[in-house]
Amino acid sequence: RNDDSTGGWQVAKGHLRESSLFTGEYIDLQSMAKFEGWDTRGGWSDLLSSPGVESASENLHSWVEPKVYESDTTLESWRDLMHMRSNAKTMNMKKKMLPSHKLSPIGRLIPNEIPPVMPLERIAPDEVYSLGDGRWMFDFGRGFSGVVRFEGGLPAPIVPPGGEYPRGHSVSTLGPDESFITVVHGESLELTTGDINIALVAGMGLHDGGPKHKSKPVGNAEAKGGPCYPKDHIHGGSMLQRDVYILPRTADISSQEGSFANARQSHFTTHAFRFAEICCTAEPPSNVYALAYRTAFAEWGHFSSSNIRINGGYELVKNAMNSNMLGVQSDCPHREKIQYGGDIIANSPSSLHMYDMAAFYRKAVNDWRDQQWDNGAYAGTSHWLALNDYAGIGSGSGETVWANAPIVMTTRHMQHYGDLRFLEETFQDHTEWFDFLVGHFDKGLRAKGYQDNLNGYTKEGSGLGDWLSFRGRDTWLAHQGFYMATARCMAYIASKLGKEGQAVRGMELAMSVKDRISRLYLRQDGSFHPPEANQLSPGPEMSLYSRIVPGVRRCDVLQRYFDRKGHTWPGSDENAFVKEMPESTKQEMILTGEITKRGPLWSMGWSQWHGFNEGIFAIRYALKTLSDSGFHNVALAKANGFGVGTFEYMLAHNATTLWESWWRSEDLYSHNHPMLGASAEWMASAVAGVGLHPTTAGGRRVLFWPRFPNSASTISYAGATQGTRRGDFSIAWKFQGLSPDQMSYDTAVVGIHIRLFVPPDGRAVFRLPEYSNGEGVDSIIKYAMRLP
């Protein structure tokens, strides 16, 4: 604050003792009361005249003259250091590596490029119940990012019987004369105890497993966390999402400044949670609700159908998306909060369907451009963290797929929003990335152990590839496929800008990489796999979706694609579940095929055609390829399946947001993670039948192409809206003339009523289905209106 009476700025230590984006806040309620009104002239005068406030030696929260921020780190020296640490530049041992103060450099101040992060929804708890000994559980019904709001304040704290606080609720850094109330947030519960599963949201291995998860020895978590691991989280054995409200104990409450009744919410952080544990109070707080936060861009895409499993899958994706859109598109909203390139490439088709992402994705690309190394390499995350560089081609580049996010997202941005100026602004940086790959890609893969003819290559190698697929990951194909994608994007961007020479370079490289993949993978019998391996992911679905396979061989590859089969799954959580289940339940699951023998043991399994086995990228390739190639019924069977690897499996285990993995994970993989979320765009574009036309720019033209199920028992109606800058395009269809007897649905002959809406300034193509003999359907178009 600038005070006229003192002629300069004044600063003071506020009421937040700690505020961490990851772990939460420590809120000093006494200091909060003392600072009441500090931002008003009257309140400021009162503070200056209060006894003990004038001298910093007398009061920790005194107003004092600020110390000017000084750093001997310049942006240039900082970037030079980052270049060497990322191997984008040769290490210079003669040069001083670190400045003496090690403070962050002062960067450029620019206007905010995107809508603000705001509370967009108020959520009341579905249930409040006691866990005993003064601990209360609030269940808000679904997962989201936000804060718990105590509109009525907090009751007075109590000490649990015996003075022993429950796991996650002890605080070791407070004084003996201070009382406190803790609020621990989590996305799921321990199945055996009903407590919040705090290990699941710790992430990065920062937990000791706890009483039920023996994945790590006690002490490992804080050792790995190093100086960033909060000391008073050690007793809990896990990094926590926790807010702590603090007030000194006093015998004379009437003279005490501050009150637990004045507690409201955390200030500068959000948590990702469905459940919140409050400890310890004799009665639960009253008038409690949650505020769900998200970047305030417009929501313009919707989907619904008669199939509750598919609808449930769409809601899982949307809830996870909403949770991970707070300034950056994060992978998970609690433990990492990192903008990963692979995740954005994989699920942005769904986010572009659901929301107006024009400003948001422009900023995301600009984040990567700020990070880009001088040699042209992009990192795998929008700010370099050295997380997955081991999986890339070296010289500072992130994993090839993940590092492709800037150029891929620029291309998608053009298709949806038509921003030529954005293409012009980014063209030079993308050209430098293209040139970097041309100069480094082939030798980088050789250095990682991939031979040019793939001799000895069986699976995975060095790369992330189709992350968290049930199958082995074909990392060579993922590297090469996105090398080709860079070239195609370069050709597209250059052609839009009239730079024909660069466009030709891009297409020539894309064709060269495409021919290389086909030469090594396309077998004479139509199968598609590397010379010494099979059944990897991605596989035939990527070759078909990305048009790698020559047109004359597409039917051969598609036919051999159907040879793929499922398998059992030896997941530790699934096996533990089978081991403990009653024999009657086991027999029921044997009859449905959900569990089969894996050696001498019964084990759950995943299905190729009645569930998902695909990872982060192949899920989109599979669904789109099947529906576009005339096998929409098979795609529907995958989305409508049950058991491990399905939406039904997540929903049956109380999921409200999409999981990071198709299998259960109670101490590693997140339960709020949109990585596998590309399915939502397929639901809108194929199940309902509205999506951008593949050749459009700026969302000017939309394709209405509903694909209908073989039986109304799967879906009998569907509808969706796709927002664009031209307005909302909508479709709704339903079967007509269905018998009340659902047993006849598989053989019923029905009519289909389709309604379309095209905004006045919009253009659309309506593609009707065809009979198997290639003839068109009988159709009547009526009640068409052209609005002024």
Protein Blocks (a to p, Z undefined) as FASTA:
>chain_A
ZZfklopacddddfbfbacfklopcddfklmmmmgoklpmklmmmmmmpghklpmklpmk
bccdddddddfbdfklmmmmmmmmnopaccdfkbcfbdfklpacdddddddfbdcdddfb
dcddfbdcdebjhiacddehiacddddddfkopadddddehhiacehiacfkbcfkbccd
dddddfbdcfklopacfklmnggoiaghijmlckbcehjlmmmnmmmlcfklmmnopacd
dddddddddfblmlpgcjfklpcbdfkbccddfbdcddddfbdcehiacdddddfbdcfb
dcddfblklmmmmmmmmmmmmmmmghiacfbfklnopacfklmmmmmmmmmmmpccklmm
mmmmmmmmmmpcfkopacfbfbdehlmmmmmnbjhiacfklmmmmmmmmmmmmmmnopak
lmmmmmmmmmmmmmmmmmmmmmmmmmnopafklpoiaghpaajkjghiabdcdfklmmmm
mmmmmmmmmmmmmmmnopaklmmmmmmmmmmmmmmmmmmmmcfkopacdfkbghiacdfk
mmmmnomagfklmmmmmmmmmmpccdddfbfklmmmmmmpcfklmmmmmmnopaccehjb
ccddddfklccfbdfklmmmmmmmmmmnopammmmmmmmmgcehiaklmmmnopabdcfb
fbdcfklbccbdfklmmmmmmmmmmmnopacdfkbghhlaccddddddfbfklpgcdcdd
dddfkbccddddddehiafblklmmmpccdddddddddfkbccdddddddfkopacdddd
ehiacdZZ
